[in-house]
């Protein structure tokens, strides 16, 4: 509710509270993802990037959340002009989703990154 009403500070506080609850253990990837979304919405790109990467590395078995977070992390890397890091993330997606729409999109993004200034 807080996130939908664009009360992002309140949303982050509530999501962090939820993460500590034992009954939320099965939804940690989702909650961490939403924390990252709120931080991104606040323009805190580096903090959001850390949270998206936390989803991908700490909850890799949660394929949907992990893959979506990896795409979002790559997008932020591009915004921050961390092109090498974005390319690494897109390569992981392309490798994991060969012949699937996610993999094809990641390949397209890799081609777009070619020629951009490396940082």
Biopython code that builds the backbone (N, CA, C, O; Angstrom):
import numpy as np
from Bio.PDB.StructureBuilder import StructureBuilder

atoms = [
    (1, "UNK", "N", (0.822, -1.197, 0.000)),
    (1, "UNK", "CA", (0.000, 0.000, 0.000)),
    (1, "UNK", "C", (0.865, 1.261, 0.000)),
    (1, "UNK", "O", (0.606, 2.198, -0.754)),
    (2, "UNK", "N", (1.891, 1.277, 0.848)),
    (2, "UNK", "CA", (2.779, 2.440, 0.888)),
    (2, "UNK", "C", (3.437, 2.662, -0.474)),
    (2, "UNK", "O", (3.522, 3.791, -0.957)),
    (3, "UNK", "N", (3.894, 1.586, -1.076)),
    (3, "UNK", "CA", (4.572, 1.690, -2.362)),
    (3, "UNK", "C", (3.612, 2.215, -3.432)),
    (3, "UNK", "O", (3.986, 3.071, -4.235)),
    (4, "UNK", "N", (2.393, 1.714, -3.446)),
    (4, "UNK", "CA", (1.406, 2.160, -4.431)),
    (4, "UNK", "C", (1.062, 3.632, -4.263)),
    (4, "UNK", "O", (0.753, 4.314, -5.240)),
    (5, "UNK", "N", (1.115, 4.124, -3.036)),
    (5, "UNK", "CA", (0.805, 5.533, -2.774)),
    (5, "UNK", "C", (2.064, 6.403, -2.860)),
    (5, "UNK", "O", (2.034, 7.583, -2.511)),
    (6, "UNK", "N", (3.160, 5.815, -3.325)),
    (6, "UNK", "CA", (4.442, 6.505, -3.488)),
    (6, "UNK", "C", (4.994, 7.045, -2.167)),
    (6, "UNK", "O", (5.688, 8.062, -2.145)),
    (7, "UNK", "N", (4.683, 6.361, -1.080)),
    (7, "UNK", "CA", (5.264, 6.667, 0.233)),
    (7, "UNK", "C", (6.441, 5.703, 0.414)),
    (7, "UNK", "O", (6.372, 4.739, 1.176)),
    (8, "UNK", "N", (7.504, 5.996, -0.302)),
    (8, "UNK", "CA", (8.585, 5.026, -0.446)),
    (8, "UNK", "C", (9.405, 4.832, 0.825)),
    (8, "UNK", "O", (9.854, 3.719, 1.098)),
    (9, "UNK", "N", (9.608, 5.877, 1.597)),
    (9, "UNK", "CA", (10.325, 5.711, 2.869)),
    (9, "UNK", "C", (9.566, 4.751, 3.784)),
    (9, "UNK", "O", (10.151, 3.864, 4.406)),
    (10, "UNK", "N", (8.266, 4.949, 3.848)),
    (10, "UNK", "CA", (7.427, 4.096, 4.679)),
    (10, "UNK", "C", (7.416, 2.659, 4.144)),
    (10, "UNK", "O", (7.438, 1.698, 4.913)),
    (11, "UNK", "N", (7.383, 2.534, 2.825)),
    (11, "UNK", "CA", (7.390, 1.209, 2.211)),
    (11, "UNK", "C", (8.679, 0.466, 2.534)),
    (11, "UNK", "O", (8.642, -0.710, 2.894)),
    (12, "UNK", "N", (9.814, 1.139, 2.409)),
    (12, "UNK", "CA", (11.102, 0.498, 2.709)),
    (12, "UNK", "C", (11.142, 0.071, 4.175)),
    (12, "UNK", "O", (11.597, -1.029, 4.486)),
    (13, "UNK", "N", (10.676, 0.919, 5.062)),
    (13, "UNK", "CA", (10.657, 0.582, 6.492)),
    (13, "UNK", "C", (9.783, -0.648, 6.738)),
    (13, "UNK", "O", (10.155, -1.539, 7.502)),
    (14, "UNK", "N", (8.628, -0.691, 6.090)),
    (14, "UNK", "CA", (7.716, -1.824, 6.284)),
    (14, "UNK", "C", (8.305, -3.102, 5.685)),
    (14, "UNK", "O", (8.220, -4.166, 6.299)),
    (15, "UNK", "N", (8.893, -3.010, 4.508)),
    (15, "UNK", "CA", (9.507, -4.193, 3.903)),
    (15, "UNK", "C", (10.659, -4.715, 4.768)),
    (15, "UNK", "O", (10.813, -5.926, 4.930)),
    (16, "UNK", "N", (11.459, -3.812, 5.316)),
    (16, "UNK", "CA", (12.546, -4.242, 6.200)),
    (16, "UNK", "C", (12.005, -4.901, 7.463)),
    (16, "UNK", "O", (12.600, -5.851, 7.972)),
    (17, "UNK", "N", (10.883, -4.405, 7.970)),
    (17, "UNK", "CA", (10.242, -5.024, 9.129)),
    (17, "UNK", "C", (9.760, -6.433, 8.767)),
    (17, "UNK", "O", (9.935, -7.376, 9.538)),
    (18, "UNK", "N", (9.158, -6.558, 7.596)),
    (18, "UNK", "CA", (8.649, -7.858, 7.156)),
    (18, "UNK", "C", (9.769, -8.885, 6.978)),
    (18, "UNK", "O", (9.592, -10.066, 7.279)),
    (19, "UNK", "N", (10.922, -8.425, 6.488)),
    (19, "UNK", "CA", (12.048, -9.350, 6.280)),
    (19, "UNK", "C", (12.460, -10.059, 7.560)),
    (19, "UNK", "O", (12.972, -11.178, 7.515)),
    (20, "UNK", "N", (12.242, -9.417, 8.696)),
    (20, "UNK", "CA", (12.665, -9.979, 9.978)),
    (20, "UNK", "C", (11.689, -11.014, 10.531)),
    (20, "UNK", "O", (12.019, -11.749, 11.462)),
    (21, "UNK", "N", (10.502, -11.070, 9.965)),
    (21, "UNK", "CA", (9.496, -11.993, 10.467)),
    (21, "UNK", "C", (9.763, -13.410, 9.972)),
    (21, "UNK", "O", (10.048, -13.602, 8.790)),
    (22, "UNK", "N", (9.676, -14.402, 10.851)),
    (22, "UNK", "CA", (9.940, -15.783, 10.447)),
    (22, "UNK", "C", (9.006, -16.266, 9.328)),
    (22, "UNK", "O", (9.423, -17.028, 8.456)),
    (23, "UNK", "N", (7.757, -15.824, 9.355)),
    (23, "UNK", "CA", (6.807, -16.272, 8.337)),
    (23, "UNK", "C", (7.091, -15.676, 6.955)),
    (23, "UNK", "O", (6.482, -16.091, 5.969)),
    (24, "UNK", "N", (7.994, -14.721, 6.877)),
    (24, "UNK", "CA", (8.349, -14.115, 5.590)),
    (24, "UNK", "C", (9.532, -14.812, 4.927)),
    (24, "UNK", "O", (9.958, -14.405, 3.847)),
    (25, "UNK", "N", (10.059, -15.839, 5.546)),
    (25, "UNK", "CA", (11.269, -16.480, 5.008)),
    (25, "UNK", "C", (11.086, -16.993, 3.584)),
    (25, "UNK", "O", (12.034, -16.979, 2.800)),
    (26, "UNK", "N", (9.889, -17.442, 3.239)),
    (26, "UNK", "CA", (9.641, -17.956, 1.891)),
    (26, "UNK", "C", (9.473, -16.838, 0.866)),
    (26, "UNK", "O", (9.435, -17.099, -0.336)),
    (27, "UNK", "N", (9.374, -15.600, 1.333)),
    (27, "UNK", "CA", (9.141, -14.478, 0.418)),
    (27, "UNK", "C", (10.260, -13.444, 0.465)),
    (27, "UNK", "O", (10.055, -12.296, 0.070)),
    (28, "UNK", "N", (11.431, -13.832, 0.938)),
    (28, "UNK", "CA", (12.526, -12.880, 1.081)),
    (28, "UNK", "C", (12.983, -12.303, -0.252)),
    (28, "UNK", "O", (13.305, -11.117, -0.327)),
    (29, "UNK", "N", (13.016, -13.111, -1.299)),
    (29, "UNK", "CA", (13.426, -12.616, -2.615)),
    (29, "UNK", "C", (12.472, -11.519, -3.076)),
    (29, "UNK", "O", (12.900, -10.467, -3.550)),
    (30, "UNK", "N", (11.188, -11.776, -2.934)),
    (30, "UNK", "CA", (10.167, -10.813, -3.351)),
    (30, "UNK", "C", (10.270, -9.519, -2.545)),
    (30, "UNK", "O", (10.227, -8.427, -3.113)),
    (31, "UNK", "N", (10.401, -9.637, -1.252)),
    (31, "UNK", "CA", (10.472, -8.453, -0.388)),
    (31, "UNK", "C", (11.727, -7.642, -0.698)),
    (31, "UNK", "O", (11.671, -6.415, -0.782)),
    (32, "UNK", "N", (12.850, -8.319, -0.866)),
    (32, "UNK", "CA", (14.098, -7.626, -1.188)),
    (32, "UNK", "C", (13.971, -6.911, -2.535)),
    (32, "UNK", "O", (14.464, -5.797, -2.705)),
    (33, "UNK", "N", (13.307, -7.561, -3.483)),
    (33, "UNK", "CA", (13.078, -6.950, -4.794)),
    (33, "UNK", "C", (12.269, -5.655, -4.635)),
    (33, "UNK", "O", (12.602, -4.637, -5.242)),
    (34, "UNK", "N", (11.225, -5.691, -3.833)),
    (34, "UNK", "CA", (10.393, -4.499, -3.650)),
    (34, "UNK", "C", (11.142, -3.383, -2.924)),
    (34, "UNK", "O", (10.900, -2.202, -3.176)),
    (35, "UNK", "N", (12.043, -3.753, -2.033)),
    (35, "UNK", "CA", (12.897, -2.734, -1.394)),
    (35, "UNK", "C", (13.728, -2.047, -2.478)),
    (35, "UNK", "O", (13.842, -0.821, -2.501)),
    (36, "UNK", "N", (14.301, -2.842, -3.365)),
    (36, "UNK", "CA", (15.105, -2.284, -4.452)),
    (36, "UNK", "C", (14.273, -1.364, -5.338)),
    (36, "UNK", "O", (14.741, -0.299, -5.743)),
    (37, "UNK", "N", (13.049, -1.768, -5.639)),
    (37, "UNK", "CA", (12.163, -0.929, -6.458)),
    (37, "UNK", "C", (11.899, 0.420, -5.793)),
    (37, "UNK", "O", (11.905, 1.458, -6.454)),
    (38, "UNK", "N", (11.671, 0.398, -4.501)),
    (38, "UNK", "CA", (11.427, 1.643, -3.769)),
    (38, "UNK", "C", (12.663, 2.543, -3.806)),
    (38, "UNK", "O", (12.557, 3.746, -4.045)),
    (39, "UNK", "N", (13.814, 1.958, -3.571)),
    (39, "UNK", "CA", (15.050, 2.740, -3.601)),
    (39, "UNK", "C", (15.286, 3.329, -4.990)),
    (39, "UNK", "O", (15.713, 4.476, -5.125)),
    (40, "UNK", "N", (15.005, 2.538, -6.011)),
    (40, "UNK", "CA", (15.143, 3.032, -7.381)),
    (40, "UNK", "C", (14.173, 4.192, -7.612)),
    (40, "UNK", "O", (14.535, 5.193, -8.232)),
    (41, "UNK", "N", (12.958, 4.058, -7.120)),
    (41, "UNK", "CA", (11.963, 5.113, -7.245)),
    (41, "UNK", "C", (12.368, 6.395, -6.542)),
    (41, "UNK", "O", (11.934, 7.483, -6.922)),
    (42, "UNK", "N", (13.196, 6.270, -5.521)),
    (42, "UNK", "CA", (13.697, 7.437, -4.788)),
    (42, "UNK", "C", (14.944, 8.023, -5.447)),
    (42, "UNK", "O", (15.472, 9.040, -4.997)),
    (43, "UNK", "N", (15.409, 7.379, -6.513)),
    (43, "UNK", "CA", (16.610, 7.857, -7.187)),
    (43, "UNK", "C", (17.895, 7.400, -6.518)),
    (43, "UNK", "O", (18.975, 7.883, -6.856)),
    (44, "UNK", "N", (17.790, 6.475, -5.576)),
    (44, "UNK", "CA", (18.967, 5.946, -4.877)),
    (44, "UNK", "C", (19.475, 4.736, -5.669)),
    (44, "UNK", "O", (19.327, 3.590, -5.244)),
    (45, "UNK", "N", (20.074, 5.017, -6.826)),
    (45, "UNK", "CA", (20.408, 3.958, -7.767)),
    (45, "UNK", "C", (21.455, 2.976, -7.251)),
    (45, "UNK", "O", (21.331, 1.771, -7.468)),
    (46, "UNK", "N", (22.464, 3.469, -6.584)),
    (46, "UNK", "CA", (23.503, 2.557, -6.089)),
    (46, "UNK", "C", (22.959, 1.627, -5.002)),
    (46, "UNK", "O", (23.304, 0.446, -4.957)),
    (47, "UNK", "N", (22.121, 2.161, -4.140)),
    (47, "UNK", "CA", (21.505, 1.322, -3.105)),
    (47, "UNK", "C", (20.536, 0.320, -3.737)),
    (47, "UNK", "O", (20.480, -0.841, -3.333)),
    (48, "UNK", "N", (19.778, 0.780, -4.727)),
    (48, "UNK", "CA", (18.849, -0.110, -5.425)),
    (48, "UNK", "C", (19.624, -1.220, -6.131)),
    (48, "UNK", "O", (19.216, -2.381, -6.105)),
    (49, "UNK", "N", (20.721, -0.867, -6.750)),
    (49, "UNK", "CA", (21.559, -1.858, -7.431)),
    (49, "UNK", "C", (22.014, -2.934, -6.449)),
    (49, "UNK", "O", (21.970, -4.121, -6.771)),
    (50, "UNK", "N", (22.443, -2.539, -5.271)),
    (50, "UNK", "CA", (22.873, -3.503, -4.253)),
    (50, "UNK", "C", (21.734, -4.452, -3.876)),
    (50, "UNK", "O", (21.950, -5.652, -3.706)),
    (51, "UNK", "N", (20.544, -3.917, -3.750)),
    (51, "UNK", "CA", (19.402, -4.752, -3.370)),
    (51, "UNK", "C", (19.008, -5.708, -4.499)),
    (51, "UNK", "O", (18.712, -6.876, -4.248)),
    (52, "UNK", "N", (19.002, -5.214, -5.737)),
    (52, "UNK", "CA", (18.688, -6.101, -6.861)),
    (52, "UNK", "C", (19.717, -7.231, -6.944)),
    (52, "UNK", "O", (19.366, -8.387, -7.179)),
    (53, "UNK", "N", (20.984, -6.883, -6.748)),
    (53, "UNK", "CA", (22.031, -7.916, -6.786)),
    (53, "UNK", "C", (21.879, -8.891, -5.621)),
    (53, "UNK", "O", (22.189, -10.074, -5.758)),
    (54, "UNK", "N", (21.405, -8.401, -4.479)),
    (54, "UNK", "CA", (21.151, -9.292, -3.337)),
    (54, "UNK", "C", (20.101, -10.331, -3.711)),
    (54, "UNK", "O", (20.214, -11.497, -3.333)),
    (55, "UNK", "N", (19.090, -9.913, -4.446)),
    (55, "UNK", "CA", (18.064, -10.870, -4.890)),
    (55, "UNK", "C", (18.709, -11.936, -5.770)),
    (55, "UNK", "O", (18.469, -13.130, -5.586)),
    (56, "UNK", "N", (19.527, -11.500, -6.725)),
    (56, "UNK", "CA", (20.093, -12.461, -7.676)),
    (56, "UNK", "C", (21.070, -13.427, -7.025)),
    (56, "UNK", "O", (21.137, -14.593, -7.413)),
    (57, "UNK", "N", (21.824, -12.959, -6.045)),
    (57, "UNK", "CA", (22.849, -13.815, -5.444)),
    (57, "UNK", "C", (22.372, -14.578, -4.211)),
    (57, "UNK", "O", (22.772, -15.722, -3.996)),
    (58, "UNK", "N", (21.536, -13.963, -3.419)),
    (58, "UNK", "CA", (21.079, -14.629, -2.196)),
    (58, "UNK", "C", (19.863, -15.525, -2.425)),
    (58, "UNK", "O", (19.581, -16.425, -1.634)),
    (59, "UNK", "N", (19.152, -15.265, -3.512)),
    (59, "UNK", "CA", (17.909, -16.006, -3.762)),
    (59, "UNK", "C", (17.878, -16.533, -5.198)),
    (59, "UNK", "O", (16.851, -16.454, -5.872)),
    (60, "UNK", "N", (18.993, -17.064, -5.654)),
    (60, "UNK", "CA", (19.092, -17.519, -7.047)),
    (60, "UNK", "C", (18.111, -18.642, -7.369)),
    (60, "UNK", "O", (17.769, -18.844, -8.534)),
    (61, "UNK", "N", (17.660, -19.366, -6.367)),
    (61, "UNK", "CA", (16.685, -20.436, -6.614)),
    (61, "UNK", "C", (15.293, -19.876, -6.930)),
    (61, "UNK", "O", (14.447, -20.585, -7.476)),
    (62, "UNK", "N", (15.066, -18.642, -6.596)),
    (62, "UNK", "CA", (13.810, -17.958, -6.935)),
    (62, "UNK", "C", (13.989, -17.367, -8.335)),
    (62, "UNK", "O", (14.273, -16.179, -8.484)),
    (63, "UNK", "N", (13.821, -18.198, -9.343)),
    (63, "UNK", "CA", (14.209, -17.864, -10.719)),
    (63, "UNK", "C", (13.525, -16.596, -11.237)),
    (63, "UNK", "O", (14.192, -15.738, -11.816)),
    (64, "UNK", "N", (12.235, -16.462, -11.046)),
    (64, "UNK", "CA", (11.529, -15.298, -11.579)),
    (64, "UNK", "C", (12.030, -14.012, -10.937)),
    (64, "UNK", "O", (12.320, -13.037, -11.630)),
    (65, "UNK", "N", (12.131, -14.012, -9.612)),
    (65, "UNK", "CA", (12.603, -12.808, -8.925)),
    (65, "UNK", "C", (14.062, -12.527, -9.247)),
    (65, "UNK", "O", (14.446, -11.376, -9.456)),
    (66, "UNK", "N", (14.861, -13.560, -9.287)),
    (66, "UNK", "CA", (16.282, -13.410, -9.566)),
    (66, "UNK", "C", (16.533, -12.855, -10.966)),
    (66, "UNK", "O", (17.341, -11.943, -11.142)),
    (67, "UNK", "N", (15.849, -13.399, -11.943)),
    (67, "UNK", "CA", (16.040, -12.941, -13.319)),
    (67, "UNK", "C", (15.543, -11.512, -13.499)),
    (67, "UNK", "O", (16.210, -10.693, -14.132)),
    (68, "UNK", "N", (14.388, -11.218, -12.950)),
    (68, "UNK", "CA", (13.845, -9.863, -13.053)),
    (68, "UNK", "C", (14.775, -8.873, -12.370)),
    (68, "UNK", "O", (15.019, -7.785, -12.892)),
    (69, "UNK", "N", (15.289, -9.238, -11.217)),
    (69, "UNK", "CA", (16.225, -8.370, -10.500)),
    (69, "UNK", "C", (17.517, -8.184, -11.290)),
    (69, "UNK", "O", (18.095, -7.097, -11.287)),
    (70, "UNK", "N", (17.968, -9.226, -11.956)),
    (70, "UNK", "CA", (19.198, -9.125, -12.756)),
    (70, "UNK", "C", (18.990, -8.140, -13.912)),
    (70, "UNK", "O", (19.874, -7.335, -14.206)),
    (71, "UNK", "N", (17.836, -8.202, -14.562)),
    (71, "UNK", "CA", (17.538, -7.239, -15.630)),
    (71, "UNK", "C", (17.521, -5.812, -15.081)),
    (71, "UNK", "O", (18.082, -4.901, -15.690)),
    (72, "UNK", "N", (16.874, -5.622, -13.929)),
    (72, "UNK", "CA", (16.803, -4.289, -13.338)),
    (72, "UNK", "C", (18.187, -3.795, -12.922)),
    (72, "UNK", "O", (18.500, -2.615, -13.083)),
    (73, "UNK", "N", (19.009, -4.687, -12.391)),
    (73, "UNK", "CA", (20.370, -4.310, -12.008)),
    (73, "UNK", "C", (21.167, -3.893, -13.238)),
    (73, "UNK", "O", (21.911, -2.913, -13.192)),
    (74, "UNK", "N", (21.020, -4.619, -14.324)),
    (74, "UNK", "CA", (21.729, -4.279, -15.564)),
    (74, "UNK", "C", (21.291, -2.912, -16.080)),
    (74, "UNK", "O", (22.109, -2.124, -16.555)),
    (75, "UNK", "N", (20.007, -2.644, -15.984)),
    (75, "UNK", "CA", (19.479, -1.346, -16.423)),
    (75, "UNK", "C", (20.092, -0.210, -15.603)),
    (75, "UNK", "O", (20.464, 0.828, -16.150)),
    (76, "UNK", "N", (20.193, -0.414, -14.296)),
    (76, "UNK", "CA", (20.800, 0.610, -13.435)),
    (76, "UNK", "C", (22.279, 0.762, -13.766)),
    (76, "UNK", "O", (22.795, 1.879, -13.796)),
    (77, "UNK", "N", (22.959, -0.344, -14.011)),
    (77, "UNK", "CA", (24.373, -0.264, -14.399)),
    (77, "UNK", "C", (24.533, 0.592, -15.651)),
    (77, "UNK", "O", (25.465, 1.390, -15.752)),
    (78, "UNK", "N", (23.625, 0.423, -16.592)),
    (78, "UNK", "CA", (23.671, 1.253, -17.796)),
    (78, "UNK", "C", (23.461, 2.723, -17.449)),
    (78, "UNK", "O", (24.174, 3.587, -17.961)),
    (79, "UNK", "N", (22.492, 3.015, -16.587)),
    (79, "UNK", "CA", (22.223, 4.397, -16.189)),
    (79, "UNK", "C", (23.444, 5.023, -15.527)),
    (79, "UNK", "O", (23.738, 6.202, -15.719)),
    (80, "UNK", "N", (24.142, 4.217, -14.750)),
    (80, "UNK", "CA", (25.335, 4.698, -14.045)),
    (80, "UNK", "C", (26.588, 4.632, -14.924)),
    (80, "UNK", "O", (27.687, 4.973, -14.486)),
    (81, "UNK", "N", (26.407, 4.193, -16.151)),
    (81, "UNK", "CA", (27.478, 4.023, -17.133)),
    (81, "UNK", "C", (28.509, 2.978, -16.697)),
    (81, "UNK", "O", (29.693, 3.103, -17.008)),
    (82, "UNK", "N", (28.060, 1.962, -15.985)),
    (82, "UNK", "CA", (28.888, 0.818, -15.621)),
    (82, "UNK", "C", (28.648, -0.245, -16.690)),
    (82, "UNK", "O", (28.070, -1.298, -16.420)),
    (83, "UNK", "N", (29.099, 0.049, -17.898)),
    (83, "UNK", "CA", (28.754, -0.780, -19.041)),
    (83, "UNK", "C", (29.303, -2.200, -18.953)),
    (83, "UNK", "O", (28.635, -3.149, -19.364)),
    (84, "UNK", "N", (30.506, -2.354, -18.424)),
    (84, "UNK", "CA", (31.072, -3.701, -18.281)),
    (84, "UNK", "C", (30.230, -4.553, -17.326)),
    (84, "UNK", "O", (29.988, -5.733, -17.579)),
    (85, "UNK", "N", (29.796, -3.943, -16.242)),
    (85, "UNK", "CA", (28.969, -4.670, -15.277)),
    (85, "UNK", "C", (27.610, -5.025, -15.879)),
    (85, "UNK", "O", (27.098, -6.123, -15.663)),
    (86, "UNK", "N", (27.034, -4.096, -16.628)),
    (86, "UNK", "CA", (25.760, -4.375, -17.296)),
    (86, "UNK", "C", (25.925, -5.541, -18.264)),
    (86, "UNK", "O", (25.077, -6.431, -18.325)),
    (87, "UNK", "N", (27.014, -5.531, -19.014)),
    (87, "UNK", "CA", (27.260, -6.600, -19.980)),
    (87, "UNK", "C", (27.394, -7.956, -19.279)),
    (87, "UNK", "O", (26.886, -8.962, -19.775)),
    (88, "UNK", "N", (28.063, -7.986, -18.149)),
    (88, "UNK", "CA", (28.203, -9.244, -17.401)),
    (88, "UNK", "C", (26.835, -9.790, -16.992)),
    (88, "UNK", "O", (26.573, -10.988, -17.097)),
    (89, "UNK", "N", (25.980, -8.900, -16.528)),
    (89, "UNK", "CA", (24.645, -9.328, -16.108)),
    (89, "UNK", "C", (23.834, -9.834, -17.303)),
    (89, "UNK", "O", (23.162, -10.861, -17.209)),
    (90, "UNK", "N", (23.896, -9.115, -18.423)),
    (90, "UNK", "CA", (23.169, -9.558, -19.614)),
    (90, "UNK", "C", (23.716, -10.889, -20.135)),
    (90, "UNK", "O", (22.952, -11.725, -20.616)),
    (91, "UNK", "N", (25.032, -11.088, -20.043)),
    (91, "UNK", "CA", (25.618, -12.370, -20.481)),
    (91, "UNK", "C", (25.097, -13.532, -19.638)),
    (91, "UNK", "O", (24.820, -14.611, -20.162)),
    (92, "UNK", "N", (24.967, -13.307, -18.341)),
    (92, "UNK", "CA", (24.439, -14.359, -17.461)),
    (92, "UNK", "C", (23.006, -14.719, -17.853)),
    (92, "UNK", "O", (22.637, -15.892, -17.890)),
    (93, "UNK", "N", (22.216, -13.702, -18.141)),
    (93, "UNK", "CA", (20.829, -13.952, -18.542)),
    (93, "UNK", "C", (20.794, -14.685, -19.882)),
    (93, "UNK", "O", (20.068, -15.666, -20.049)),
    (94, "UNK", "N", (21.588, -14.194, -20.831)),
    (94, "UNK", "CA", (21.612, -14.817, -22.165)),
    (94, "UNK", "C", (22.039, -16.275, -22.078)),
    (94, "UNK", "O", (21.486, -17.128, -22.774)),
    (95, "UNK", "N", (23.018, -16.566, -21.229)),
    (95, "UNK", "CA", (23.484, -17.941, -21.063)),
    (95, "UNK", "C", (22.459, -18.840, -20.400)),
    (95, "UNK", "O", (22.344, -20.016, -20.743)),
    (96, "UNK", "N", (21.724, -18.298, -19.465)),
    (96, "UNK", "CA", (20.736, -19.090, -18.735)),
    (96, "UNK", "C", (19.443, -19.296, -19.530)),
    (96, "UNK", "O", (18.696, -20.240, -19.272)),
    (97, "UNK", "N", (19.188, -18.427, -20.478)),
    (97, "UNK", "CA", (17.916, -18.468, -21.220)),
    (97, "UNK", "C", (18.133, -18.560, -22.728)),
    (97, "UNK", "O", (17.490, -17.848, -23.499)),
    (98, "UNK", "N", (19.036, -19.433, -23.141)),
    (98, "UNK", "CA", (19.302, -19.605, -24.570)),
    (98, "UNK", "C", (18.022, -20.022, -25.288)),
    (98, "UNK", "O", (17.323, -20.943, -24.865)),
    (99, "UNK", "N", (17.732, -19.322, -26.386)),
    (99, "UNK", "CA", (16.567, -19.659, -27.188)),
    (99, "UNK", "C", (15.237, -19.209, -26.612)),
    (99, "UNK", "O", (14.185, -19.478, -27.193)),
    (100, "UNK", "N", (15.273, -18.530, -25.483)),
    (100, "UNK", "CA", (14.043, -18.035, -24.859)),
    (100, "UNK", "C", (14.005, -16.515, -24.976)),
    (100, "UNK", "O", (15.020, -15.877, -25.255)),
    (101, "UNK", "N", (12.848, -15.959, -24.765)),
    (101, "UNK", "CA", (12.672, -14.519, -24.954)),
    (101, "UNK", "C", (13.609, -13.695, -24.062)),
    (101, "UNK", "O", (14.136, -12.669, -24.492)),
    (102, "UNK", "N", (13.815, -14.150, -22.808)),
    (102, "UNK", "CA", (14.710, -13.423, -21.904)),
    (102, "UNK", "C", (16.135, -13.412, -22.452)),
    (102, "UNK", "O", (16.819, -12.390, -22.413)),
    (103, "UNK", "N", (16.570, -14.563, -22.961)),
    (103, "UNK", "CA", (17.916, -14.660, -23.512)),
    (103, "UNK", "C", (18.095, -13.815, -24.752)),
    (103, "UNK", "O", (19.139, -13.190, -24.936)),
    (104, "UNK", "N", (17.090, -13.790, -25.599)),
    (104, "UNK", "CA", (17.161, -12.987, -26.826)),
    (104, "UNK", "C", (17.192, -11.500, -26.497)),
    (104, "UNK", "O", (17.921, -10.732, -27.127)),
    (105, "UNK", "N", (16.400, -11.099, -25.510)),
    (105, "UNK", "CA", (16.409, -9.691, -25.096)),
    (105, "UNK", "C", (17.777, -9.314, -24.527)),
    (105, "UNK", "O", (18.303, -8.238, -24.810)),
    (106, "UNK", "N", (18.340, -10.206, -23.728)),
    (106, "UNK", "CA", (19.663, -9.943, -23.145)),
    (106, "UNK", "C", (20.716, -9.820, -24.248)),
    (106, "UNK", "O", (21.598, -8.965, -24.170)),
    (107, "UNK", "N", (20.630, -10.667, -25.270)),
    (107, "UNK", "CA", (21.568, -10.571, -26.404)),
    (107, "UNK", "C", (21.419, -9.229, -27.114)),
    (107, "UNK", "O", (22.410, -8.607, -27.499)),
    (108, "UNK", "N", (20.183, -8.791, -27.284)),
    (108, "UNK", "CA", (19.926, -7.493, -27.920)),
    (108, "UNK", "C", (20.566, -6.372, -27.110)),
    (108, "UNK", "O", (21.190, -5.471, -27.671)),
    (109, "UNK", "N", (20.410, -6.427, -25.788)),
    (109, "UNK", "CA", (21.002, -5.407, -24.924)),
    (109, "UNK", "C", (22.529, -5.441, -24.986)),
    (109, "UNK", "O", (23.176, -4.395, -24.929)),
    (110, "UNK", "N", (23.102, -6.631, -25.102)),
    (110, "UNK", "CA", (24.562, -6.746, -25.236)),
    (110, "UNK", "C", (25.043, -6.051, -26.502)),
    (110, "UNK", "O", (26.058, -5.355, -26.483)),
    (111, "UNK", "N", (24.322, -6.237, -27.600)),
    (111, "UNK", "CA", (24.694, -5.572, -28.853)),
    (111, "UNK", "C", (24.613, -4.061, -28.719)),
    (111, "UNK", "O", (25.464, -3.341, -29.242)),
    (112, "UNK", "N", (23.590, -3.577, -28.020)),
    (112, "UNK", "CA", (23.450, -2.139, -27.796)),
    (112, "UNK", "C", (24.612, -1.576, -26.992)),
    (112, "UNK", "O", (25.039, -0.441, -27.204)),
    (113, "UNK", "N", (25.115, -2.388, -26.065)),
    (113, "UNK", "CA", (26.217, -1.929, -25.199)),
    (113, "UNK", "C", (27.535, -1.842, -25.940)),
    (113, "UNK", "O", (28.408, -1.059, -25.565)),
    (114, "UNK", "N", (27.687, -2.632, -26.981)),
    (114, "UNK", "CA", (28.930, -2.582, -27.748)),
    (114, "UNK", "C", (29.096, -1.178, -28.298)),
    (114, "UNK", "O", (28.163, -0.614, -28.870)),
    (115, "UNK", "N", (30.241, -0.634, -28.131)),
    (115, "UNK", "CA", (30.499, 0.703, -28.641)),
    (115, "UNK", "C", (30.231, 1.807, -27.630)),
    (115, "UNK", "O", (30.664, 2.941, -27.836)),
    (116, "UNK", "N", (29.533, 1.506, -26.548)),
    (116, "UNK", "CA", (29.367, 2.528, -25.515)),
    (116, "UNK", "C", (30.660, 2.619, -24.725)),
    (116, "UNK", "O", (31.384, 1.637, -24.564)),
    (117, "UNK", "N", (30.926, 3.790, -24.249)),
    (117, "UNK", "CA", (32.145, 4.026, -23.480)),
    (117, "UNK", "C", (32.169, 3.119, -22.250)),
    (117, "UNK", "O", (31.185, 3.027, -21.516)),
    (118, "UNK", "N", (33.284, 2.462, -22.038)),
    (118, "UNK", "CA", (33.433, 1.583, -20.870)),
    (118, "UNK", "C", (33.817, 2.408, -19.655)),
    (118, "UNK", "O", (34.519, 3.415, -19.751)),
    (119, "UNK", "N", (33.339, 1.955, -18.525)),
    (119, "UNK", "CA", (33.645, 2.648, -17.271)),
    (119, "UNK", "C", (33.941, 1.646, -16.197)),
    (119, "UNK", "O", (34.224, 2.024, -15.060)),
]
sb = StructureBuilder()
sb.init_structure("model")
sb.init_model(0)
sb.init_chain("A")
sb.init_seg("    ")
for serial, (resi, resn, name, xyz) in enumerate(atoms, 1):
    if name == "N":
        sb.init_residue(resn, " ", resi, " ")
    sb.init_atom(name, np.array(xyz, "f"), 0.0, 1.0, " ", f" {name:<3s}", serial, name[0])
structure = sb.get_structure()
